[in-house]
Each structure stands twice: as C-alpha cells, then as structure tokens.
Amino acid sequence: MAYDEHDDDLNIDLGLRPPEPRGPGRSGLGIASLVLASVSGVLFLVALLGVSLLPQAQQPGPPVDGGILVTGVGVVGLAILIMALVGLVLGIAGVFGANTTGLICAITGIVLNSLILVVMVVLTCAGVAMMAVLLMFLFLLLAAMGGQPRGGVRKRG
C-alpha cells in the first residue's frame, strides 16, 4: 500500500507518509556549550572587575578580612573553570555527535570556552610568577641587610 494524496482527507496515520523535509537544525549540545561559554565569560569579567575595583572600594574603618575575599575569589574561579570545562566537552560532543547540522554554535562554544580556559591559566601562571619574584626579592633584601639565616656556617676568628 503506497501513500496517496487523498489519505490526508481520511485523517488516518498509518506511518506511510514520507518524512517532512526539515531545514538545518542546531545541535542541542552546541547551544548548551555556547550558553555555558557566555555565562562563564560574563562571570569571569564581573569577577575580574570586582577584584580590580575592590582596593578602591575600601571604606574607612575596620579592614576587611582578606581570607574571606580570597575564598570568595577562589570559589568563583573554580565555578568558572568547571563551567568552561563542561562547555568545552559539550562543544566537542556537539561537533562529533549524530546531529552534525548547524555546527556554528558548537564551534563557537569550543572557541569561547577554550579562550576562557587559556586566559585563566595565563593569569594563574602570572600570579604564581609574581609571587615567586616577590619572595625572591624579599629573600635578597634580607640577605643584603646582613642577616644570615640560622644554621649557616660561621667563621671562627
């Protein structure tokens, strides 16, 4: 039994109709990747702006506990890192998934999530390098002041 144009008049669906043509769709994983990249990117910019403006926002009075600030920045940074990693994995899955039409969202999500991860790694490495230089400078300053570390070799006179 073949499909006939008049079968629509009977309003009977026997599963014999040809599939309706669809336009190119979007990968759901790619869209999720792009959304995660957007959210983590905005959160990263807000966190960066907040950390850079925080010293100017200090009110006169008792100082703010630095431990709370460091913990808050660490939690936000970890959330951004997790969102970017999940977005990157979703983007890769969207590119290599079964629905390979409309890859623009998946590819854009991969690029943006990768960019966020690279910037976070570079900023982290820069912070660690600055801390190492600061500690080295402090050690050299103490050594130049004539202080000898305890347990050093002493000359007998």
RAHU-V688676 format. One line per field, one symbol per residue. psi: psi as a letter, one per 40 degrees, with the letter a starting at -180 (. if undefined). burial: # if it has 24 or more other ideal C-beta (glycine too) atoms within 12 Angstrom, else .. Layout:
psi: ???
burial: ???
//
This chain:
psi: hihidedddefhheeeiiihhiihaihdddddddddddddddddddddddddeddeehiiaiiihddddddddddddddddddddddddddddddeadgeifedddddddddddddddddddddddddddddddddddddddddeehhiieihiih.
burial: .........................##.#########.###.##..#.........................#..##..##.#############.#.....#.##########.##.##.....................................
//
